[in-house]
Amino acid sequence: MFLIIGLGNPGKQYDDTRHNFGFQLIDLLAGGEKFERKYESEFLKLSDLVLVKPQTFMNKSGEAVKEIAKFYPKAELVVIHDDIDLPLGTIRIQKNISAAGHNGVQNIIDELGTQNFTRIRLGIRNSKFEIRNSPEDYVLQKFSEEETDTVKEILLKAKEAADVLMTDGFEMAQSKFNG
């Protein structure tokens, strides 16, 4: 069983922002199925797959993840999130690594007491935009019109990566999609 958590912020004002890339991928994986409100999250169980969008805001994601993990202790945890250190269009699948400055991931590590879980990192950095002075503002921006095609492509590629992860394993997904 896989417990796949997509990180983002609740509320319409955050829809389609860079920080909600994880939510966007969870929606794609759900394939139009309806989520229910459970464990401080939007929650969907599909046979051997649980899809989750924590509704605790990004920096408190670990609170919701900890609640859900209690009910699925043997599930393989996968966290999907935006990554400002990676260029837009890049995917990195990694396991047992530090949060590297991502507050939502750090909160999950703090709440679970471990960093030993798989992460699908989705790059959001665009060299055309200045982010050095205010990364907080940058991650809360919506993707620009010129980025739309790249966002659609990377979401489809990331969905395929998640599918390979679940069917063929971590090593295969990592070797096929880390770019």
C-alpha positions as CSV (number, residue, x, y, z in Angstrom):
1,M,0.0,0.0,0.0
2,F,1.2,3.5,-0.8
3,L,0.3,6.6,1.2
4,I,0.9,9.5,-1.2
5,I,0.9,13.0,0.3
6,G,0.8,16.1,-2.0
7,L,1.9,19.3,-0.2
8,G,0.2,22.6,-0.7
9,N,-2.0,25.2,1.0
10,P,-5.7,25.0,1.4
11,G,-7.9,27.8,-0.1
12,K,-8.9,29.0,-3.5
13,Q,-6.3,31.8,-3.3
14,Y,-3.5,29.2,-3.5
15,D,-4.9,27.2,-6.4
16,D,-2.4,26.9,-9.2
17,T,0.4,28.5,-7.2
18,R,3.9,27.1,-7.3
19,H,3.6,25.9,-3.7
20,N,0.6,23.8,-4.6
21,F,2.3,21.7,-7.2
22,G,1.9,18.7,-4.9
23,F,-1.8,19.2,-4.7
24,Q,-2.0,19.4,-8.5
25,L,-0.3,16.0,-8.9
26,I,-2.5,14.4,-6.3
27,D,-5.6,15.7,-8.2
28,L,-4.2,14.2,-11.4
29,L,-3.5,10.8,-9.7
30,A,-7.1,10.9,-8.3
31,G,-8.5,10.9,-11.9
32,G,-11.6,12.8,-11.0
33,E,-12.5,10.7,-7.9
34,K,-14.1,12.6,-5.0
35,F,-12.0,13.3,-1.9
36,E,-13.5,13.3,1.6
37,R,-12.5,15.4,4.5
38,K,-10.7,13.2,7.0
39,Y,-7.5,13.5,9.2
40,E,-7.3,17.3,8.7
41,S,-6.9,16.5,5.0
42,E,-8.7,15.9,1.7
43,F,-8.4,12.1,1.6
44,L,-9.1,9.5,-1.0
45,K,-8.6,5.7,-0.7
46,L,-8.4,3.7,-3.9
47,S,-7.6,-0.1,-3.3
48,D,-3.9,-0.1,-2.3
49,L,-3.4,3.6,-2.7
50,V,-4.3,6.5,-0.3
51,L,-4.0,10.0,-1.8
52,V,-3.9,13.0,0.6
53,K,-3.8,16.8,0.5
54,P,-3.2,18.1,4.0
55,Q,-5.4,21.1,4.9
56,T,-3.2,22.3,7.7
57,F,-1.2,24.8,5.5
58,M,2.2,23.9,4.2
59,N,4.3,24.6,7.2
60,K,2.1,22.3,9.4
61,S,1.8,19.4,6.9
62,G,3.4,17.0,9.4
63,E,0.4,17.3,11.8
64,A,-2.0,15.8,9.2
65,V,0.6,13.3,7.9
66,K,1.2,12.0,11.4
67,E,-2.5,11.5,12.0
68,I,-2.9,9.5,8.7
69,A,0.3,7.5,9.2
70,K,-1.2,6.1,12.5
71,F,-3.9,4.4,10.5
72,Y,-1.6,3.2,7.7
73,P,1.6,2.3,9.6
74,K,2.8,-0.3,7.0
75,A,2.1,1.9,4.0
76,E,5.0,3.3,1.9
77,L,5.0,7.0,2.5
78,V,5.6,9.2,-0.6
79,V,5.6,13.0,-0.3
80,I,5.2,15.2,-3.4
81,H,6.2,18.8,-3.2
82,D,7.5,21.8,-5.0
83,D,11.2,22.5,-4.9
84,I,12.6,26.0,-5.5
85,D,16.1,24.6,-5.9
86,L,15.2,22.7,-9.1
87,P,14.4,24.3,-12.5
88,L,10.8,24.1,-13.7
89,G,10.3,20.9,-15.6
90,T,12.7,18.9,-13.4
91,I,11.7,15.9,-11.2
92,R,13.8,14.3,-8.5
93,I,12.8,11.1,-6.8
94,Q,14.8,10.6,-3.6
95,K,14.6,8.8,-0.3
96,N,15.9,9.4,3.2
97,I,17.2,13.0,2.6
98,S,17.0,16.2,4.6
99,A,14.3,18.8,4.0
100,A,16.8,21.1,2.4
101,G,15.0,24.2,3.5
102,H,11.4,23.1,2.6
103,N,9.3,23.9,5.7
104,G,6.5,21.6,4.8
105,V,8.9,18.6,4.5
106,Q,10.7,19.7,7.6
107,N,7.5,19.7,9.6
108,I,6.7,16.1,8.4
109,I,10.2,15.0,9.4
110,D,9.8,16.7,12.8
111,E,6.3,15.1,13.4
112,L,7.2,11.6,12.2
113,G,10.7,11.6,13.8
114,T,12.3,10.4,10.6
115,Q,13.3,11.5,7.1
116,N,13.1,7.9,5.8
117,F,10.4,8.3,3.2
118,T,10.3,8.8,-0.6
119,R,10.0,12.3,-2.0
120,I,9.0,13.4,-5.5
121,R,10.4,16.9,-5.8
122,L,8.9,19.0,-8.6
123,G,11.1,21.9,-9.7
124,I,9.5,25.4,-9.8
125,R,12.5,27.7,-10.3
126,N,12.3,29.9,-13.4
127,S,15.5,31.8,-14.1
128,K,13.5,34.7,-15.6
129,F,12.1,35.6,-12.2
130,E,14.1,37.0,-9.3
131,I,13.6,34.9,-6.2
132,R,16.7,35.6,-4.1
133,N,15.0,38.4,-2.1
134,S,11.7,36.8,-1.4
135,P,11.3,33.1,-1.9
136,E,8.1,33.1,0.2
137,D,6.5,35.4,-2.3
138,Y,7.8,33.5,-5.3
139,V,6.4,30.1,-4.2
140,L,2.9,31.7,-3.6
141,Q,2.8,33.1,-7.2
142,K,0.7,31.4,-9.8
143,F,2.6,29.9,-12.8
144,S,2.9,32.4,-15.6
145,E,1.1,31.9,-19.0
146,E,4.3,31.0,-20.7
147,E,5.0,28.3,-18.1
148,T,1.6,26.6,-18.6
149,D,2.7,24.0,-21.2
150,T,5.7,23.0,-19.1
151,V,3.6,22.7,-16.0
152,K,1.1,20.4,-17.8
153,E,4.0,18.3,-19.3
154,I,5.8,17.9,-15.9
155,L,2.6,16.9,-14.2
156,L,2.0,14.1,-16.7
157,K,5.6,13.0,-16.4
158,A,5.4,13.1,-12.6
159,K,2.1,11.0,-12.7
160,E,4.0,8.5,-14.8
161,A,6.9,8.6,-12.3
162,A,4.5,7.9,-9.4
163,D,2.9,5.0,-11.4
164,V,6.3,3.5,-12.0
165,L,7.3,4.0,-8.4
166,M,4.2,2.0,-7.3
167,T,4.5,-0.7,-9.9
168,D,8.2,-1.2,-10.6
169,G,9.8,0.3,-7.4
170,F,11.9,3.1,-6.2
171,E,15.1,2.3,-8.1
172,M,13.3,2.0,-11.5
173,A,11.4,5.3,-11.0
174,Q,14.5,7.1,-9.9
175,S,16.6,5.9,-12.8
176,K,13.9,6.6,-15.4
177,F,12.7,10.0,-14.1
178,N,15.5,11.8,-12.2
179,G,16.6,14.5,-14.7
